[in-house]
Amino acid sequence: MVLDFPCLADYSVLDINGLFIYCTHGHLEPVKLKMGDILLCGHTHVPAIEDRDGIIYMNPGSVSIPKENSPHSYMILEDCVFTWKDLETLSQYRYKEFPKSK
């Protein structure tokens, strides 16, 4: 691991205006989400957003060690809109909007 400090939990579940987000690094085992709306993982360091059997899989990429020629990137969530940004240019290169309440 790259971190100098221990992670206190393997995962977190967020409820943001009825949008359920399962957050995990994803390195312990393949995550097979059976409930919720979004699976947010970062283990591969490759930015992604795709539908996997009705669950939205998202990966913010990596600010420090991007893989597969992806940009140094991060993702923000604001008003139910996920936005991926290139760290070097600060430009937006992908986004996904969800309803504000379900």
Protein Blocks (a to p, Z undefined) as FASTA:
>chain_A
ZZfbdcfbfbdcddeehiacdddehlmbccddfbdjbdcdfklopacdddeehiacddeb
jaklcgehiacdddddeehiacdddfklopafbdcdddfbZZ
